[in-house]
Structure formats: C-alpha cells, structure tokens
Amino acid sequence: MKIVFAGTPDFAAAHLQALMSCAQHQIVAVYTQPDRPAGRGKKLTASPVKQLATDHQIEVFQPLSLKDSEAQQQLADLEADLMIVVAYGLILPQKVLDTPRLGCINVHGSLLPKWRGAAPIQRAIEAGDKQTGICIMQMDAGLDTGPVISVGRCPIEDTDTSGSIYQKLAELGAPTLLNALEKMASGVAIAEQQDDALSTYARKIDKSEARIDWSTPAVEIARRVRAFNPFPATYSHIAGDRVKIWRATPVNSASNAAGGTIIDAGSNGLLVQTGRGQLLISDIQMAGKSKMPVSELLKSKAELFAIGQSFEF
C-alpha cells in the first residue's frame, strides 16, 4: 500500500520506524507538527517524526491546519491508499478522512471504548485499571469512536507510571499496527464497532490536578503519583517549600493524626497520614534540586521532614 504517515512525538516515531522496516508498503509522505522552540535557547527544533523521515529521505509536510483547500489538495495529490495517524496533534476534517482510498486509521493508547480522549494512559493508571493496550481504529468524525481493526493488550503493574506504560505501548503499538496493515492489505480486516455505552472520557491533564489533597485515601494519591509521573508530577508544600513527589506506596495502617502529618521519617522514606491509610513516600524533589531518595534528602533536611511536621493542603 501507498501510505501517508501523520505523527509528531517519539511515540509516533517508533511506529514510523516499524513501518519503514516493512518492505511491502511504501511511505509516500510524512505529516508532522511545525518545528517548535525547544531547550534553553528556544531554538526551532524538528519533531522526532520529522527527524526520522528526513534521515530516510521521506517527503515531509508541516501544515498549520488541514482545514484549508490547499492542504487538502496537497494530500489528495499523493494518491495514498491509507493514512496512518499516531499522536499527530491536528484535527482531521471529514474531507481528509475520506481522501485516501482506505481512509485513515489511528493508533490509540487504550482498550477502546474505554478512555477515549487526550490522556488515556494517565487516566487508566489513576483509575486503578489493571490492563491497558493499543487499538488500531478506523477514524471517523467522532472522538475515538471509530471501529477497531486490531488490539494489543498490556497489563498495568502496581509499579507502572505513565512514563513506563508509554514506553510499553510504543513497543506494543508497532506490531499491532503491522498486524492491522496485513489484514487490510489482504482484504480480511474486520472492523468491530465500539459499544458507546461502555465508553469513558480521558480528559486532558490539568496541572492543578497534580497538587495532593491529603484528605483523600492513600491508594488514590499513590495512583495519581504514578499517573502524573513524569508529567505534570504530583506536588505538595511543607513549611512553604514546594516539593514534588515521584514515588509513593499506600500502606494499610492508620493513626489519629490529621491528613498530611508525617508519622515516620527514616531509611524507608516518609510515612504520611492521609484521609484513609498512610502513604510511604520514597522519592522526592525539592524546588531547584534533583530528584532523590527520601533517605538521602533526610541527611540535610531532617528537621523540615521531622515526625509531626505536616504537608499543606
């Protein structure tokens, strides 16, 4: 098949790399977001997908939108059989969805219809899901509502963060995508309609959600710590100092102390009372400092994190 690939971050680049290793398909062009300022110098930087495409002499297009007629005609002129969309970042109008002979398919990081929307990985961890995966979906006008062609499944371990699941799904997505392409090329693909009644919405992450509410149960706080690692990273304040909390485990114990109170501080970390149960914090980061184990931080900040001190709400 003649394929147009649309994607932007490293997650998408992993899928483009897999496609390039598949000799029976031809990638006729790549679409990606315009170069953005990055780094301390705010130098214009190409996306990982553009860098990979350029390295392999694949033609790259970077329109600001696909809604104007010129961009739509440019796509039509490629005469592609299929467009593959992976974390592209632009809305595809219906005319674009209809342009390739076989339409457009999307690589989505959840087990649809669960977690449609912008943040499926984070919301799955936050909700305590035990499983996630990749769905290869035929795109339609709705939000992740199209029929599913191929599925790959992945367990969510108690130690997984959104960062680790992101990597697992990047590795799982490539073979799942190639499986879907094989079915489509041979004409045996069966696209199964989603049950809208079972859908859930993975709303975009707001930085305000990262502030810890110590009145909530320890198990919920621990899930949010994992879900928001590496971004936006959960945080709290103690004695006016902002601290990021990178790793924490719920502990099934309790005291009469108020939520946020430090119950113990030692080599295992900080044990903090919550609304239900206690939270053992293992990795922490002070403002302007590097992330480190609590046991190391206590060597210089023992007074700040002494037993009886409290994190602020």
Buried (B, 14 or more C-beta within 10 A) or exposed (E): BBBBBBBBBBBBBBBBBBBBEBEEBEBBBBBBBEEEEEEEEEEEBBBBBBBBBEEEEBEBBBBEEBBEEEBBEBBBEBEBBBBBBBBBBBEBBEEBBEBBEBBBBBBBBBBBBBBBBBBBBBBBBBBEBEEBBBBBBBBBEEEBBBBBBBBBEBEBEEEBBBEBBBBBBBEBBBEBBBBBBBBBBEEEBEBBEBEEEEBBBBEEBEEEBBBBBBEBBBBBBBBBBBBBBEEBBBBBBBEEEBBBBBBBBBBEEEEEBEBBBBBBBEEBBBBBBBBBBBBBBBBBBBEEEEBBBBBEBBEEBEEBBEEEBBBBE
